[in-house]
Amino acid sequence: MIPAGNSKENIDRFLGYQNEYDRYRPEAPPMVTSLLSNYLGGRPSVVADIGCGTGLSTFLWKNAADSVIGIEPNPDMLGKAVEKLNLEDEAQSLSFIQGYSNQLPLDSGSVDIITCSQSFHWMEPLSTLQEIARCLRPGGVFAAYDCDWPLVLQADIEARYNLLITAADNLLAELQPESQRAHKWDKEGHLARIQASGHFSFAREVVFHNTETCDAERYVGLMLSQGGIQTVLKTGSIALDVDISEFTAAVEAYFDGRTLPVLISYRMRIGIK
């Protein structure tokens, strides 16, 4: 039973795509642990990563906190995180559990840091922030952070990427009734919602960058991993096929068989209880 305030369409958005998502999406940058631990004032005892997906933002904490809990409602994404955990020899501090952002399986005042990586925009913000505040100890830190899409590369390719995302959203407006569409809250409003919630004594935005290596396959995979593109492909529509093929050709021509460092820009919105 999905708790009130949660969207089944949002939860189901990446069903069946967990392996590709995990392969192509960026891992959370190491800077996250030092930045948030500094705001906390020391090493955290308990970190909860909600909307953790396949654990790309959870495993980061395995040596930076005493206990780390990844919480994810989507069974496929959660299953991939558990599969990865079972392969780890040195991750005794980590655990994964199914749960929802506004009904967390955590005791009140028990958590030092709560994070949402690439996920807060899929959560109903009022009830989620209230639940996060319940679980955080006084002085605890909440951070919602996201990378900018597309990753920094080249103007023509980035423009093609953006056009594909817009085309996918327009197609879904035609293919799906509104009741069946996923809904996301704009990321630009995260900080204002944290401030307006009344649950935090301090809030701010932090901007930083990370670099990861990327080849043509990964860059195309990142585009295909976007939820709107995935949803269109799941409908069986071929309306984007030509544009995807042209995008792929442009990316392959740019990389020309090379693996290159690619800049990833992040925006983090922080609230301290």
C-alpha positions in Angstrom: 0.0 0.0 0.0 1.5 3.3 -1.1 1.1 6.0 1.6 -1.1 9.0 0.7 0.8 11.8 -0.9 3.0 9.5 -3.1 2.5 9.0 -6.8 2.6 5.5 -8.2 3.5 7.0 -11.6 6.6 8.7 -10.1 7.6 5.5 -8.3 7.2 3.3 -11.3 9.0 5.6 -13.7 12.2 3.6 -13.8 10.8 0.1 -13.5 12.9 -2.3 -15.6 15.7 0.1 -16.2 17.8 -0.3 -13.1 20.8 -1.9 -14.8 21.2 0.8 -17.4 20.5 3.6 -14.9 23.2 2.2 -12.6 25.7 1.9 -15.5 25.3 5.3 -17.0 24.3 7.8 -14.2 26.9 9.7 -12.3 27.9 8.5 -8.8 27.6 11.1 -6.1 30.9 13.1 -5.8 33.1 12.5 -2.7 32.7 16.2 -1.8 29.2 15.6 -0.6 30.4 13.7 2.5 32.9 16.3 3.6 30.7 19.2 2.9 27.7 17.9 4.8 29.8 16.5 7.7 31.3 19.9 8.1 27.8 21.5 8.4 26.9 18.8 10.9 30.1 19.6 12.9 31.6 16.1 12.8 31.3 12.6 11.6 27.7 11.4 11.3 26.5 8.4 13.3 23.5 7.8 11.0 22.9 8.9 7.4 19.7 8.2 5.5 19.7 8.5 1.7 16.0 8.7 0.6 15.0 8.0 -3.0 18.4 6.3 -3.2 17.7 4.4 -6.4 20.5 1.9 -7.1 22.7 3.3 -4.3 24.8 5.6 -6.5 24.5 8.2 -3.7 24.5 5.8 -0.8 27.7 3.8 -1.1 29.6 7.1 -1.0 29.0 7.1 2.8 30.2 3.6 3.7 33.5 4.9 5.3 32.2 8.4 6.2 29.4 7.4 8.6 28.8 4.7 11.3 25.5 3.6 9.8 24.0 4.4 6.4 20.4 3.5 5.3 19.3 3.7 1.7 15.5 4.1 1.3 13.8 3.6 -2.1 10.2 2.8 -3.1 10.9 1.4 -6.5 11.4 -2.4 -6.2 13.7 -2.7 -9.2 16.0 0.1 -8.2 16.0 -1.2 -4.6 16.8 -4.7 -5.9 19.8 -3.4 -7.8 21.1 -1.6 -4.7 20.8 -4.8 -2.6 22.5 -6.8 -5.4 25.5 -4.4 -5.3 25.6 -4.5 -1.5 25.8 -8.3 -1.6 29.0 -8.0 -3.7 30.7 -5.6 -1.3 33.2 -6.9 1.2 33.5 -3.8 3.2 30.1 -2.3 3.5 28.8 -3.6 6.8 27.6 -0.1 7.7 25.2 0.0 4.8 21.6 -1.3 4.5 18.8 -0.8 2.1 15.1 -0.8 2.7 11.9 -0.1 0.9 10.2 3.1 2.1 8.6 6.4 1.2 9.8 9.9 1.7 6.8 11.0 3.8 6.6 7.8 5.8 10.2 6.9 6.7 11.1 3.7 8.6 13.2 5.8 11.0 12.8 6.8 14.7 12.2 10.5 15.5 15.3 12.5 16.1 17.5 9.5 15.2 19.3 10.7 12.0 22.3 13.1 11.6 22.1 13.7 7.8 19.4 13.0 5.3 20.1 13.3 1.6 18.1 13.2 -1.6 20.3 12.8 -4.7 18.5 13.4 -8.0 15.2 12.5 -6.2 13.6 15.3 -4.2 11.8 16.7 -7.3 9.8 13.4 -7.4 8.6 13.8 -3.8 5.6 15.7 -2.4 7.6 18.4 -0.7 5.4 19.5 2.3 4.8 16.0 3.7 8.4 15.0 2.8 10.0 17.9 4.6 7.8 17.4 7.6 8.9 13.8 7.8 12.5 14.6 7.3 12.3 17.2 10.1 10.8 14.5 12.4 13.6 12.1 11.7 16.5 14.6 12.0 18.1 15.3 15.4 18.5 18.9 16.4 21.3 20.3 14.3 20.8 17.6 11.7 21.4 18.4 8.1 19.1 17.8 5.1 20.5 18.1 1.6 18.8 17.8 -1.8 21.3 17.8 -4.6 21.1 17.3 -8.4 23.4 17.5 -11.3 22.7 19.7 -14.3 21.6 18.0 -17.5 23.1 17.6 -20.0 26.6 17.1 -18.9 29.0 19.7 -20.2 30.3 18.7 -23.6 29.6 20.7 -26.8 26.9 23.2 -27.8 25.3 21.3 -30.8 25.2 18.0 -28.8 23.8 19.7 -25.7 21.1 21.5 -27.8 20.1 18.2 -29.4 19.9 16.6 -25.9 17.6 19.4 -24.7 15.4 19.1 -27.8 15.0 15.4 -27.2 13.9 15.9 -23.6 11.3 18.5 -24.7 10.1 16.3 -27.6 9.6 13.4 -25.1 7.6 15.6 -22.7 5.4 16.8 -25.5 4.8 13.3 -26.8 3.8 12.1 -23.3 1.3 14.9 -23.1 -0.3 13.4 -26.2 0.2 9.7 -25.4 -0.9 9.6 -21.7 -3.8 11.1 -19.9 -2.7 13.5 -17.2 -3.7 11.0 -14.5 -1.1 8.5 -15.8 1.8 11.0 -16.0 4.6 11.3 -13.5 4.7 14.7 -11.9 7.9 16.5 -10.7 8.4 19.7 -8.7 10.8 22.2 -10.2 14.3 21.9 -8.8 14.7 25.7 -8.7 12.0 25.8 -6.0 13.8 23.4 -3.6 15.5 26.1 -1.5 12.4 28.2 -1.2 10.3 25.1 -0.1 13.0 24.2 2.5 12.9 27.8 3.8 9.1 28.1 3.8 8.6 24.8 5.6 9.6 26.3 9.0 11.5 23.2 9.9 15.0 24.5 9.5 17.0 27.2 11.2 19.4 27.7 8.3 19.1 27.1 4.6 21.3 27.9 1.6 22.3 26.7 -1.9 25.8 25.4 -2.7 27.1 25.0 -6.2 30.0 22.7 -7.0 31.5 20.5 -9.8 32.9 17.1 -10.3 34.6 15.3 -13.2 33.9 11.8 -14.4 35.2 10.0 -17.5 32.8 9.4 -20.3 32.7 7.8 -23.7 30.1 8.0 -26.5 28.2 5.0 -25.2 27.8 6.5 -21.7 26.8 9.9 -23.0 24.1 8.4 -25.1 23.1 6.2 -22.2 22.7 9.2 -20.0 20.3 10.8 -22.5 18.3 7.5 -22.7 18.3 7.3 -18.9 16.1 10.4 -18.6 12.7 9.5 -17.3 10.7 11.1 -20.1 12.7 9.4 -22.8 12.4 6.0 -21.0 8.6 6.5 -20.7 8.2 7.2 -24.4 10.2 4.2 -25.3 8.2 2.0 -23.0 5.0 3.0 -24.8 6.4 1.5 -28.0 6.4 4.8 -29.8 9.0 5.2 -32.5 8.5 9.0 -32.8 11.9 9.8 -31.3 13.8 7.1 -33.2 15.2 9.4 -35.9 16.2 12.1 -33.4 17.9 9.6 -31.1 19.8 8.1 -34.0 21.0 11.5 -35.1 22.0 12.4 -31.5 23.9 9.2 -31.2 25.8 9.8 -34.5 26.7 13.3 -33.3 28.0 12.0 -30.0 30.0 9.2 -31.6 31.6 11.6 -34.0 32.6 14.0 -31.2 34.1 11.3 -29.0 35.7 9.5 -32.0 36.4 6.4 -29.9 37.9 8.4 -27.0 37.1 8.3 -23.3 37.2 11.9 -22.0 36.9 13.8 -18.7 33.5 15.4 -18.6 32.5 18.2 -16.2 29.4 17.6 -14.0 27.8 20.7 -12.3 25.8 20.2 -9.1 23.3 22.3 -7.1 22.7 21.4 -3.5 20.0 22.9 -1.3 20.7 22.5 2.4 18.6 22.9 5.5 19.9 22.6 9.1 17.3 21.7 11.7 
